[in-house]
Amino acid sequence: MRSLIALLALALAGAVHAGGNAAAGKEKAALVCAACHGPSGDKPSTPDQPILAGQHSDYLVQALSDYKNGRRTNPIMKGFAAQLSKKDIEDLAAWFASQKSALHFER
C-alpha cells in the first residue's frame, strides 16, 4: 500500500512540474515569440503564422520540441527553438495555453 501511495505521489509531482511556469513563459515569449505571434500569442504578424494563445500545452510542447530536433521543418522556428531548453519550452507552452484568443469561444 505504501508503495502505491509513493508511486502516485511521484506521478502527481511529475505532472505538476510538466505543466511549466506561465510567468517565466511570459518573460521568454516577450524575448523570443512576440515579434511574430504577438505578446500573448493571439496576434500573428502574418496570416501564415499560427495563433498560439489558447492552444493545448501538450501540443505546444510537442511542436516546439519537434522544431528543435528537426522533426518539423521551418528555418525560422528551428533557429528560435534551438536555443530553448526543455524548461523554456514547458514554460512557453504554459504561458500560451493560459491565454485567451479566437481559439476560445463564448457560449
C-alpha positions as CSV (number, residue, x, y, z in Angstrom):
1,M,0.0,0.0,0.0
2,R,2.8,2.4,0.9
3,S,4.5,1.7,-2.4
4,L,1.3,2.5,-4.3
5,I,0.9,5.8,-2.4
6,A,4.5,6.7,-3.1
7,L,4.1,5.9,-6.8
8,L,1.0,8.1,-7.0
9,A,2.8,10.9,-5.2
10,L,5.7,10.8,-7.7
11,A,3.3,10.7,-10.7
12,L,1.4,13.7,-9.4
13,A,4.6,15.6,-8.7
14,G,5.8,14.9,-12.3
15,A,2.5,16.1,-13.7
16,V,2.7,19.4,-11.8
17,H,6.3,20.0,-13.0
18,A,5.5,19.1,-16.6
19,G,3.0,22.0,-16.7
20,G,5.6,24.7,-16.8
21,N,5.7,28.2,-15.3
22,A,3.4,30.6,-17.2
23,A,5.1,33.7,-15.6
24,A,8.5,32.5,-16.8
25,G,7.0,31.7,-20.2
26,K,5.6,35.2,-20.5
27,E,9.1,36.6,-20.0
28,K,10.6,34.2,-22.5
29,A,7.8,34.9,-25.0
30,A,8.5,38.6,-24.9
31,L,12.1,37.9,-26.0
32,V,11.6,35.1,-28.5
33,C,8.0,34.8,-29.8
34,A,6.2,38.2,-29.6
35,A,7.6,39.7,-32.8
36,C,5.9,37.1,-35.0
37,H,3.0,35.8,-32.8
38,G,2.2,38.9,-30.6
39,P,2.9,39.3,-26.9
40,S,0.1,37.0,-25.8
41,G,0.3,34.7,-28.9
42,D,-3.0,35.9,-30.2
43,K,-1.9,38.4,-32.9
44,P,0.3,36.8,-35.6
45,S,2.1,39.3,-37.7
46,T,1.2,37.5,-40.9
47,P,-1.7,35.2,-41.8
48,D,0.6,32.1,-42.3
49,Q,1.8,32.3,-38.6
50,P,-0.4,30.4,-36.1
51,I,-2.3,31.7,-33.1
52,L,-0.5,30.3,-30.1
53,A,-2.8,31.7,-27.4
54,G,-5.3,29.1,-26.2
55,Q,-3.5,26.1,-27.8
56,H,-3.2,23.0,-25.7
57,S,0.0,23.0,-23.7
58,D,1.0,19.4,-24.7
59,Y,0.6,20.3,-28.4
60,L,2.8,23.4,-28.0
61,V,5.5,21.4,-26.1
62,Q,5.4,18.8,-28.9
63,A,5.6,21.3,-31.7
64,L,8.5,23.3,-30.2
65,S,10.3,20.1,-29.4
66,D,9.8,18.9,-33.0
67,Y,11.2,22.2,-34.4
68,K,14.1,21.9,-32.0
69,N,15.1,18.4,-33.1
70,G,14.2,18.8,-36.8
71,R,11.1,16.6,-37.0
72,R,9.3,19.8,-38.1
73,T,11.0,22.0,-40.7
74,N,10.8,25.7,-40.7
75,P,14.1,27.6,-40.8
76,I,12.9,30.5,-38.6
77,M,11.3,28.3,-36.0
78,K,14.2,25.9,-35.9
79,G,16.5,28.8,-35.1
80,F,14.4,30.0,-32.3
81,A,13.6,26.6,-30.9
82,A,17.2,25.5,-31.0
83,Q,18.0,28.0,-28.2
84,L,15.2,26.8,-25.9
85,S,15.7,24.4,-23.0
86,K,13.1,21.8,-22.1
87,K,12.1,24.1,-19.2
88,D,11.8,27.1,-21.6
89,I,9.5,25.0,-23.9
90,E,7.3,23.9,-21.0
91,D,7.1,27.5,-19.6
92,L,6.2,28.9,-23.1
93,A,3.6,26.3,-23.5
94,A,2.1,27.1,-20.1
95,W,2.0,30.8,-20.9
96,F,0.4,30.5,-24.3
97,A,-2.1,27.8,-23.2
98,S,-3.2,30.1,-20.4
99,Q,-4.1,33.0,-22.8
100,K,-7.5,33.6,-24.4
101,S,-7.8,34.0,-28.2
102,A,-10.1,33.4,-31.1
103,L,-9.5,29.7,-30.4
104,H,-11.9,30.1,-27.5
105,F,-15.5,30.8,-28.0
106,E,-18.3,32.0,-25.7
107,R,-21.5,30.1,-25.2
